[in-house]
Amino acid sequence: MGLIFICPLFPNWNCYKKITGKEHAILKKFISNCIVIDINNELKKNVVSIRQESNVKLPDAIIAGTAIFLAIPLLSADTDFKKVSGISLVLFEEI
């Protein structure tokens, strides 16, 4: 079984003031090996609904909405995702 990594990304890496050229190159290479899913209308509806119902931050709503859109479980250590209904959350807890 493969791993799906969901992370809100911004196309303009220059918005990150502290990122080095080396870090930029590493991220660009990593992303080139990923399947990038654009935020389509259905995903936008999921995100808006999640924000209205659970009051999580926008990046978290995008992550949760994407997991719902793709019908995949979300593995996270962030307990805020417990607020999101309709998500299959696998809560990672350190031992």
N, C-alpha and C positions, 0 to 999 in steps of 0.2 A: 504494500500500500504506500502510495506517495504522500508527501507532506505538502499542504497548501499553506503558504505564508500570506497573510492578508495585512497590508500596511498601506495607509493613505500616503501616496507619493505626490510630490509636486514637480511638474516638468521643469521648473526654473530652479535649479539647485543653488543659484546665486542668492536665494532668500535665506540660506543658512550661512550666516556670517563667519562662523568658526570652522567650517569644513575646509580641510586642506585639499590641495590638488591630488594628493595620493588617495585620500578618502573618497573624493569625487570619482576618481578612476575606478576604485573598488566597487562603489555603489553602481556606477554605470555598467560595469561588467556583470555584477550580480543581477541587475534588472534585465540585461540583455538575455539572460538565461531563464527568465521568468515569463509566464503568460500574464499579460497585463489586461485587466478587464476594465473597460471604460465605465464610467458611471452613466448608465442608460436610464430611461424613464421609469422602468419598474424598480430599479435600485433606488432612484431618487424618492419614489413613493415610500419604499421601505424605510429609508433614512428619515424622512419627514415624520412618518408614523412613529418610529422609534423615539425620535426627539420629543414628540408631543406626549407620548405615553409614559416614557421612563425618565425623561430629563437628563439623559447622559450627554456627555460632551460630543461635539460633532465628529471628531475622529473616531470615537468609540461607536457612534451611531453608524458611521460608514463601514466600520469593520463588522459590526453585528448585522447590518443590512446585507452586506456581501455574503456572509455565512448563510443567512436565510435565503438569499437569492440563489446561491449555489447548492442549497440543501445539504450543507456539510456541518459537522459539529465544529464548535469553536473551542480550542484549548487556550486558556488564558489564566494568569494569576490575578487578574484584575477582577475584584469582587463586584465592581459596578455593573458588570454584565449580568449579574443576578436580577437586576431591575428590568431586563429586556425579556418580554414574553415572546414565545414562539421560536426561541433559539435553543439549539441543542448545545448546552454549555458543559464543557469538561473543565472543571476548576482545578488548576495546577496548584498544589500546596507543597511548599518545601518541608522536608522532614527534619 
